[in-house]
Amino acid sequence: MTMTESEARDLVVKEVRRIVPDAEFDDLAPDADLRRTFELDSLDLPGFGELLAKDAAIRVDEEDYPELATMTSCQRLLSSRAATPPVS
């Protein structure tokens, strides 16, 4: 399965809004810190990773959390993982 950057962005928006329902993305810079912008705490990050993993049908491990920092890094992670076949 492949995922475009647009699809990845839409997924990130969807999952952030599950945690922060009133999150605004209109003026969000691609490299803005998502945790700081949306006041995500240390418990929100693992939940965000799990939501992304479930909906994208990919694996997101704890060592991947730094890649969940910005929209750009999230898109890159989602696109690369979605393009990689799962290891059996």
C-alpha distances in whole Angstrom, upper triangle without the diagonal:
4,7,10,13,15,12,12,16,16,15,17,20,19,20,23,24,24,26,28,28,30,28,29,26,28,30,28,27,24,26,28,28,26,28,31,30,30,32,29,31,30,29,27,25,24,23,21,19,19,18,15,14,14,13,9,9,10,13,16,19,23,23,20,22,24,20,20,24,23,20,20,19,17,15,15,14,11,9,10,9,6,6,8,8,10,14,16
4,7,10,12,10,10,14,14,13,16,18,18,19,21,23,23,25,27,27,29,27,27,24,25,27,25,24,21,23,25,25,24,26,29,28,28,30,28,30,30,29,26,24,24,23,21,19,19,18,15,14,15,13,10,11,11,14,16,20,23,22,19,21,22,18,19,22,20,18,17,17,15,12,12,12,9,7,8,9,5,5,8,10,12,16,18
4,7,8,6,6,10,11,10,12,15,15,16,18,20,20,22,24,24,26,23,23,20,22,23,21,21,18,20,22,22,21,23,26,25,24,27,25,27,27,27,24,22,22,21,18,17,17,16,13,13,14,12,9,11,11,14,15,19,22,21,18,19,20,17,16,19,17,15,14,14,12,9,10,10,7,5,8,9,6,7,11,13,15,18,21
4,5,5,6,9,10,11,12,14,15,17,18,20,21,23,24,24,25,22,22,18,19,21,19,19,15,18,20,21,20,23,26,24,24,27,25,28,28,28,25,23,23,23,19,18,20,18,15,16,17,14,12,14,14,17,18,21,24,23,19,21,21,17,17,19,17,13,12,14,12,8,10,11,9,6,10,11,9,10,13,16,18,21,24
4,5,5,6,9,10,10,12,14,15,16,18,20,21,22,22,23,20,19,15,16,18,16,15,12,14,16,18,17,20,22,21,21,24,23,26,26,26,23,21,22,22,18,17,19,18,14,16,18,15,13,16,15,18,17,21,22,22,18,19,18,15,14,16,13,10,9,11,9,6,8,10,8,7,10,12,11,12,15,18,20,23,26
4,5,5,6,9,10,11,12,14,15,17,19,20,20,20,21,18,17,13,14,16,15,15,12,15,17,19,17,21,23,20,20,24,23,26,27,27,23,22,23,22,18,18,20,18,15,17,18,15,13,17,17,20,19,23,24,24,21,21,21,17,16,17,15,11,11,13,11,8,11,13,11,10,13,15,13,14,18,20,22,26,28
4,5,5,6,9,10,10,12,14,15,17,19,20,19,20,18,18,15,16,18,17,17,15,17,19,20,18,21,23,21,21,24,22,25,26,25,22,20,21,20,16,16,17,15,12,14,15,11,10,13,14,17,17,21,23,23,19,20,20,17,16,18,15,12,12,14,11,8,11,12,9,9,13,13,11,13,16,18,20,23,26
4,5,5,6,9,10,11,12,14,15,17,18,18,20,17,17,14,16,18,15,15,13,15,16,17,15,18,20,19,18,21,19,22,23,22,19,17,18,17,14,13,15,13,9,12,13,10,9,12,12,14,14,17,19,20,16,16,17,13,12,14,12,9,9,10,8,5,8,9,6,7,10,11,10,12,15,17,18,21,24
4,5,5,6,9,10,11,12,14,16,16,16,17,14,13,10,12,14,12,12,10,12,13,14,12,16,18,16,16,19,18,21,22,22,18,17,18,17,14,14,16,14,11,14,15,13,12,15,15,17,16,19,21,21,17,17,17,14,12,13,11,7,8,10,8,6,10,11,9,10,13,14,13,16,18,21,22,25,28
4,5,5,6,9,10,11,12,15,15,14,15,13,13,10,12,15,13,15,13,16,16,17,14,17,20,17,16,20,18,22,23,22,19,18,19,17,14,15,16,13,11,14,15,11,11,15,16,18,17,21,22,23,19,19,20,17,14,16,14,10,12,14,11,9,13,14,11,12,16,16,14,17,20,22,23,26,28
4,5,5,6,9,10,11,13,14,14,16,14,14,12,15,17,15,17,14,17,17,17,14,16,19,17,16,19,17,20,21,20,16,15,16,14,11,11,12,9,7,10,11,8,8,12,13,15,14,18,19,20,17,16,18,15,12,15,13,10,13,13,10,9,12,12,9,11,14,14,12,15,18,20,20,23,25
4,5,5,6,8,10,11,12,13,14,11,12,10,13,15,12,14,12,13,13,13,10,13,15,14,12,15,14,17,18,17,13,12,14,12,9,10,12,9,7,11,12,10,10,14,14,15,13,16,17,18,15,14,15,12,9,11,10,7,10,11,7,8,11,11,9,12,15,14,14,17,19,21,21,24,27
4,6,5,6,9,10,10,10,11,8,9,7,11,13,11,13,12,14,13,14,11,13,15,13,11,15,14,17,19,18,14,14,16,14,11,13,14,11,10,14,15,12,13,17,17,19,17,20,20,22,18,17,18,15,12,13,11,9,12,13,11,11,14,15,13,15,18,18,17,20,22,24,25,28,30
4,6,5,6,9,10,9,11,10,11,11,14,16,14,17,16,18,17,17,13,15,18,16,13,16,15,18,19,18,14,15,16,13,10,12,13,10,9,13,13,10,12,15,16,18,17,20,21,22,19,18,19,17,14,16,15,12,15,16,13,13,17,16,14,16,19,18,17,20,23,24,24,27,29
4,5,5,7,9,9,12,10,13,12,16,18,15,18,16,17,16,15,12,13,16,15,12,14,12,15,16,14,11,11,12,9,7,9,10,6,7,10,10,9,11,14,14,15,14,17,17,19,16,15,17,15,12,14,13,12,15,15,11,13,16,15,13,16,18,17,17,20,22,23,22,25,27
4,5,5,6,8,9,7,10,10,14,15,13,15,14,15,14,13,9,10,12,11,8,11,9,12,14,13,9,10,12,10,7,10,12,9,9,13,14,13,14,17,17,18,16,18,18,20,17,14,16,15,11,12,12,11,14,14,11,13,16,16,14,17,20,19,19,22,24,26,25,28,30
4,5,5,4,7,6,9,10,13,15,14,17,17,18,16,15,12,13,15,13,10,12,11,14,17,15,12,13,15,12,10,13,14,11,12,16,15,14,16,19,20,21,19,21,21,23,20,18,20,18,15,16,15,13,17,18,15,16,20,19,17,20,23,22,21,25,27,28,28,31,33
4,6,6,9,9,12,14,17,19,17,20,20,21,19,18,14,14,17,15,12,14,12,14,16,14,11,12,13,10,9,12,12,9,11,14,13,12,15,17,19,19,18,20,20,23,20,18,20,19,15,17,17,16,19,19,16,18,21,20,18,21,23,22,21,25,26,27,26,29,31
4,6,9,9,12,14,17,19,17,19,19,20,17,16,12,11,14,13,9,10,8,11,13,11,7,10,11,8,8,11,12,10,12,15,15,15,17,19,20,20,17,19,18,21,19,16,18,18,14,15,16,15,19,19,16,18,21,20,19,22,24,23,23,26,27,29,27,30,32
4,6,5,9,11,15,16,15,18,18,19,16,15,11,11,12,11,7,9,8,11,14,13,10,12,14,12,11,14,15,13,15,18,18,17,19,22,22,23,20,22,21,23,21,18,20,19,15,16,16,15,19,19,17,19,22,21,20,23,26,25,25,28,30,31,30,33,35
4,6,9,12,14,16,16,19,20,21,18,18,14,14,16,13,10,12,12,15,18,16,13,15,17,15,13,17,17,14,16,19,19,18,20,23,24,24,22,24,24,26,24,21,23,22,18,19,18,17,21,22,19,20,24,23,22,24,27,26,26,29,31,32,32,34,36
4,6,10,12,14,14,17,19,20,17,17,14,15,15,12,9,12,13,16,19,19,15,17,20,17,16,19,20,18,18,22,22,20,22,26,26,27,25,27,26,28,26,23,24,23,19,19,18,17,21,22,20,21,25,24,23,26,29,28,28,31,33,35,34,37,39
4,7,10,11,10,14,15,16,13,13,10,12,12,9,7,10,11,15,18,17,14,15,18,16,14,17,19,16,16,20,21,19,21,24,24,25,23,25,24,26,23,20,21,20,16,16,14,13,17,18,16,18,21,21,20,23,25,25,25,28,30,32,32,35,37
4,6,8,8,11,13,15,13,14,11,13,13,10,9,12,14,18,21,21,17,18,21,19,16,19,21,19,18,22,23,21,22,25,26,27,24,27,26,27,24,22,22,21,17,16,14,13,16,18,17,17,21,22,21,23,26,26,26,28,31,33,33,36,39
4,6,5,9,10,12,11,12,10,13,13,10,10,14,15,19,21,22,18,18,21,20,16,19,21,18,17,21,22,20,20,24,24,25,23,25,25,26,23,20,20,19,16,15,12,10,13,16,14,14,18,19,18,20,23,24,23,26,28,31,31,34,37
4,6,9,11,14,12,15,13,17,16,13,13,17,18,22,25,25,22,22,25,23,20,22,24,22,21,24,25,23,23,27,27,28,26,29,29,29,26,24,23,21,19,18,15,12,15,18,17,17,20,22,21,22,25,26,26,28,30,33,34,37,40
4,6,9,12,10,13,13,16,15,11,13,16,18,22,24,25,22,22,25,24,21,23,26,23,22,26,27,25,25,29,28,29,27,29,29,29,26,24,22,21,19,17,14,12,14,17,17,17,20,22,22,23,25,27,27,29,31,34,35,38,41
4,6,8,7,9,9,12,12,9,10,14,15,19,21,22,19,18,22,21,18,20,23,21,19,23,24,22,22,26,25,26,23,25,25,25,22,20,19,17,15,13,10,9,11,14,14,14,17,19,19,20,22,24,24,26,28,31,32,35,38
4,5,5,9,10,13,13,10,13,16,17,20,22,24,21,19,23,23,19,20,24,22,20,23,26,24,23,26,25,26,23,25,25,24,21,19,18,16,15,12,9,8,9,12,13,13,15,18,18,19,21,23,24,25,27,31,32,34,37
4,6,9,10,13,14,12,14,17,17,20,22,23,20,18,21,21,18,18,22,20,18,21,23,21,20,23,22,23,21,23,22,22,18,17,15,13,12,10,7,5,5,9,10,10,11,14,15,15,17,19,20,21,24,27,28,31,34
4,6,9,12,12,11,13,16,16,19,20,22,19,17,20,21,17,18,21,21,18,21,24,23,21,24,23,23,20,21,21,20,17,15,13,11,11,8,5,6,6,8,10,11,12,14,16,16,18,20,21,22,24,28,28,30,34
4,6,9,8,7,10,12,13,16,18,20,17,15,19,20,16,17,21,20,18,21,24,23,22,25,24,24,21,22,21,20,18,15,13,13,11,8,6,7,9,10,11,13,15,16,17,19,20,22,23,25,27,30,30,32,36
4,6,5,6,9,10,10,12,14,16,14,12,16,17,14,15,19,18,17,20,22,22,21,24,23,22,19,19,18,18,15,13,11,11,9,6,5,8,10,10,11,14,15,15,17,19,20,21,23,25,26,29,29,31,34
4,6,5,6,8,7,11,12,14,11,10,13,14,11,13,16,15,14,17,19,19,19,22,20,20,17,18,17,17,15,12,11,11,8,6,5,7,10,10,10,13,15,15,15,18,20,20,21,24,25,28,27,30,33
4,6,6,5,5,7,9,11,9,8,12,12,10,12,15,15,15,18,20,20,20,23,21,20,17,17,15,16,15,11,11,12,9,7,8,11,14,13,12,15,17,17,18,21,22,22,23,26,27,29,28,30,33
4,6,5,7,9,11,14,12,11,15,16,14,16,19,19,19,21,24,23,24,26,25,24,21,21,19,19,18,14,13,14,12,9,10,12,15,15,15,18,20,19,21,23,25,25,26,29,30,33,32,34,37
4,6,8,11,14,16,13,13,17,17,14,17,20,19,18,22,23,23,23,26,25,25,22,23,21,22,19,16,15,16,13,10,10,11,14,15,15,17,19,20,20,23,25,25,26,29,30,33,32,35,37
4,6,9,12,13,10,11,15,14,12,15,17,16,16,20,21,21,22,24,24,23,20,21,20,21,19,16,16,16,13,11,11,12,16,16,15,17,20,20,20,23,25,24,25,28,30,32,31,34,36
4,6,10,11,9,10,14,14,13,16,18,17,18,21,22,22,24,26,25,24,21,21,19,21,19,16,16,17,14,12,13,15,18,18,17,20,22,21,22,25,27,26,27,30,31,34,33,35,37
4,7,8,6,7,10,10,9,12,14,14,15,18,19,20,21,23,22,21,18,18,16,18,16,13,13,15,11,11,12,14,17,16,15,18,20,19,19,23,24,23,25,28,29,31,29,31,33
4,5,5,7,10,10,11,13,15,15,17,19,20,21,23,24,23,21,18,18,15,17,16,13,14,16,13,12,15,17,20,18,17,21,22,21,21,25,26,25,26,30,30,32,30,31,34
4,6,6,8,9,10,12,14,15,16,18,19,21,22,23,22,19,16,15,12,14,14,11,12,15,12,12,15,18,20,18,17,21,22,20,21,24,25,23,25,29,28,30,28,29,31
4,6,6,7,9,11,11,13,15,16,17,19,20,21,20,18,15,14,12,15,15,12,14,16,13,14,17,19,22,20,18,21,23,20,21,24,25,23,25,28,28,29,27,28,30
4,6,5,6,9,10,10,12,14,15,16,18,19,19,17,14,14,13,15,14,11,13,14,11,12,14,16,19,17,15,18,20,18,18,22,23,21,23,26,26,28,26,28,29
4,5,5,6,9,10,11,12,14,16,16,18,16,15,11,11,9,12,11,7,10,11,8,9,12,14,16,14,12,16,17,15,15,19,20,18,20,23,23,25,23,25,27
4,5,5,6,9,10,10,12,14,15,16,14,12,9,9,7,11,10,8,11,12,10,12,15,16,18,16,14,17,18,15,15,19,19,17,19,22,22,23,21,22,24
4,5,5,6,9,10,11,12,14,15,14,13,11,11,11,14,13,11,14,14,11,14,16,16,19,17,14,17,19,16,16,19,20,18,19,23,23,24,22,23,25
4,5,5,6,9,10,11,12,14,13,12,10,11,11,14,12,9,12,12,8,11,12,13,15,14,11,14,16,13,13,16,18,16,17,20,21,22,21,23,25
4,5,5,6,9,10,10,12,10,9,6,8,8,11,8,7,10,10,7,11,13,13,15,13,10,13,14,11,11,14,15,13,14,18,18,19,17,19,22
4,5,5,6,9,10,10,10,8,7,9,10,13,11,10,14,13,11,15,16,16,18,16,13,15,17,13,12,16,17,14,15,18,18,19,17,19,20
4,5,5,6,8,10,10,11,9,12,13,16,14,13,16,15,12,15,16,15,18,16,12,14,16,14,12,15,17,15,14,18,19,20,18,20,22
4,6,5,6,8,8,9,8,11,13,15,12,11,14,12,10,13,14,13,14,13,9,11,13,10,8,12,13,11,11,15,16,17,16,19,21
4,6,5,6,5,5,6,9,12,14,11,12,15,13,11,15,16,15,17,15,11,13,14,11,9,12,13,10,10,14,14,14,13,15,17
4,6,5,7,8,9,12,15,17,15,15,18,17,15,18,19,18,20,18,14,15,17,14,11,14,16,12,12,15,16,16,14,17,18
4,6,8,10,11,15,17,19,16,16,19,17,15,18,18,17,18,17,14,14,16,14,10,13,15,12,11,15,16,16,15,18,20
4,5,9,10,14,16,18,15,16,18,15,14,17,17,15,16,15,12,11,13,11,7,9,11,9,7,11,12,13,12,16,18
4,7,10,13,16,18,15,17,19,17,16,20,20,19,19,18,15,14,15,13,10,12,12,9,8,11,11,11,10,13,14
4,7,10,13,14,12,14,16,14,14,18,18,17,18,15,13,13,13,10,8,10,10,6,6,10,9,9,8,11,13
4,6,10,11,9,12,14,13,13,17,18,18,18,15,13,14,14,10,9,12,11,8,9,12,11,11,9,10,13
4,7,8,6,8,11,10,10,13,15,15,16,13,11,13,13,9,9,12,12,9,11,14,13,14,12,14,16
4,5,5,7,10,10,11,14,17,18,18,15,13,16,15,11,12,16,14,12,14,17,15,16,14,14,17
4,5,5,9,10,10,13,16,18,18,15,14,17,16,13,15,18,17,15,18,20,19,20,18,18,20
4,6,7,9,10,12,15,17,17,14,13,16,15,12,14,17,15,14,17,19,18,19,18,18,20
4,6,5,7,10,12,14,14,10,10,13,12,8,11,14,12,11,14,16,15,17,16,17,20
4,5,5,7,11,13,13,10,9,13,13,10,12,15,15,14,17,19,18,21,19,20,23
4,5,6,9,12,12,8,9,13,12,10,13,16,15,15,18,20,20,22,21,22,25
4,5,7,9,9,5,6,9,8,7,10,12,12,12,15,16,17,20,19,21,24
4,6,8,9,6,5,9,10,8,10,13,13,13,15,18,18,21,20,22,25
4,7,8,6,7,10,11,11,13,15,16,16,18,21,21,24,24,26,29
4,5,5,6,8,10,11,12,14,15,16,18,20,21,24,25,27,30
4,6,5,6,9,10,10,12,14,15,16,18,20,23,24,26,29
4,5,5,6,9,10,11,12,14,15,17,18,22,23,25,29
4,5,5,6,9,10,11,12,14,15,17,20,21,23,26
4,5,5,6,8,10,11,12,14,15,18,19,21,24
4,5,5,6,8,10,10,12,14,17,18,21,24
4,6,5,6,8,10,11,12,16,17,19,23
4,6,5,6,8,10,11,14,14,17,20
4,6,5,6,8,10,13,13,16,19
4,6,5,6,9,12,14,17,20
4,6,5,6,10,12,14,18
4,5,5,8,9,11,15
4,6,7,9,12,15
4,6,9,12,15
4,6,9,12
4,6,9
4,6
4
